[in-house]
């Protein structure tokens, strides 16, 4: 049996001059993940080439994309002026990540979701990974 699909979404801004503590001051919300340019990446030991500030969906990774995006937008709505300012300055992005083990669920965005993305002038980046294998579990093929 294959693993269940996983998906999540997050708002992110990046930049050479981005200082995560300044972003946090402007938006009034702590990031889920952030770093400064020049810090070491704990996963590979390399120096970060840019700063980043990200706010992830709070939902389980078993939820659909639309629900994740709605959750992130609801978090941005806590301070619309601050998030819009940050998004405009650093070209904000809604990042969608999916690991598809058994099927591709498709991607649908409601009118409300599209309006929410537009409200914050967000680009959308899709990182989808199709991990299905034709190998049968009961054979060596």
C-alpha positions in Angstrom: 0.0 0.0 0.0 1.3 3.4 -0.9 1.8 6.3 1.6 -1.0 8.9 1.8 -0.6 12.1 -0.1 0.8 15.1 1.8 0.3 18.8 1.0 0.8 22.1 2.7 1.0 25.9 1.9 2.9 28.8 3.3 3.3 32.6 2.8 7.0 33.5 2.2 9.1 36.5 1.4 12.8 36.5 0.6 15.5 39.1 -0.1 19.2 39.9 0.2 18.4 42.7 2.7 15.5 40.9 4.5 15.8 40.9 8.3 13.3 38.5 9.8 13.0 40.5 13.0 11.9 43.6 11.0 9.2 41.5 9.1 7.9 40.2 12.4 7.7 43.8 13.8 5.8 45.0 10.7 3.3 42.1 10.6 3.0 41.4 14.4 3.1 37.7 13.9 6.0 35.3 14.6 7.2 33.3 11.6 7.0 29.5 11.4 10.5 29.6 9.8 13.0 32.3 9.1 16.6 33.1 8.6 19.1 35.9 7.7 21.4 36.0 4.8 24.8 34.5 5.8 23.4 32.1 8.5 24.4 28.5 8.1 21.7 26.1 6.9 21.5 23.3 9.5 20.6 20.7 6.8 23.7 21.1 4.7 26.1 23.5 6.6 26.1 26.0 3.7 25.7 29.7 4.1 22.3 31.1 3.3 22.4 33.3 0.2 19.3 35.4 1.1 17.0 36.1 4.0 13.6 34.5 4.3 10.5 34.8 6.5 7.7 32.2 6.2 4.3 31.6 7.7 2.9 28.0 7.3 -0.6 26.6 7.3 -1.6 25.2 10.7 -3.5 22.3 9.2 -2.6 18.6 9.0 -0.7 17.7 5.8 -3.6 15.4 4.9 -5.9 18.4 4.2 -6.5 19.7 0.6 -4.6 22.6 -0.8 -7.6 24.9 -0.8 -7.9 24.5 3.0 -4.2 25.2 3.5 -4.3 28.3 1.4 -7.4 29.5 3.2 -5.7 29.0 6.6 -2.6 31.0 5.6 -4.8 33.8 4.2 -6.7 33.9 7.5 -3.4 34.4 9.3 -2.5 37.2 7.0 -5.9 38.8 7.7 -4.7 39.3 11.3 -2.8 42.4 9.9 -3.7 43.0 6.3 -1.9 46.3 6.0 1.4 44.9 7.5 1.3 41.8 5.3 0.4 43.8 2.2 3.3 46.1 2.8 5.8 43.3 3.3 4.4 41.4 0.3 4.8 44.4 -2.0 8.3 45.1 -0.8 9.6 41.5 -1.0 7.3 40.1 -3.7 5.3 37.8 -1.5 4.6 34.3 -2.5 2.1 31.6 -1.6 4.1 28.4 -1.8 2.2 25.1 -2.4 4.0 21.8 -1.7 2.6 18.4 -2.5 4.0 14.9 -2.2 1.7 12.6 -4.3 2.2 8.9 -3.5 -1.0 7.4 -4.9 -2.8 10.0 -7.0 -2.8 13.6 -8.2 -5.7 15.4 -6.4 -5.8 18.3 -8.8 -5.7 21.9 -7.8 -8.8 24.1 -7.5 -8.9 27.7 -6.3 -12.2 29.3 -5.4 -13.0 32.9 -6.2 -12.5 33.8 -2.6 -9.0 32.2 -2.6 -8.0 34.1 -5.8 -9.3 37.3 -4.3 -7.3 36.7 -1.1 -4.1 36.1 -3.1 -4.8 39.3 -5.1 -5.4 41.2 -1.9 -1.9 40.6 -0.8 -0.4 40.7 -4.4 0.9 37.2 -4.0 2.6 35.1 -6.6 2.0 31.3 -6.4 4.7 28.7 -6.7 3.8 25.0 -7.0 6.3 22.4 -5.9 4.6 19.1 -6.7 6.3 15.7 -6.4 4.7 12.6 -7.9 6.2 9.7 -6.0 4.0 6.9 -7.3 5.8 3.7 -8.4 4.5 1.0 -10.8 6.4 -1.6 -8.8 4.1 -4.0 -7.1 4.6 -4.5 -3.4 4.3 -8.3 -3.6 7.1 -8.6 -6.2 10.7 -7.5 -6.7 9.7 -5.6 -9.9 
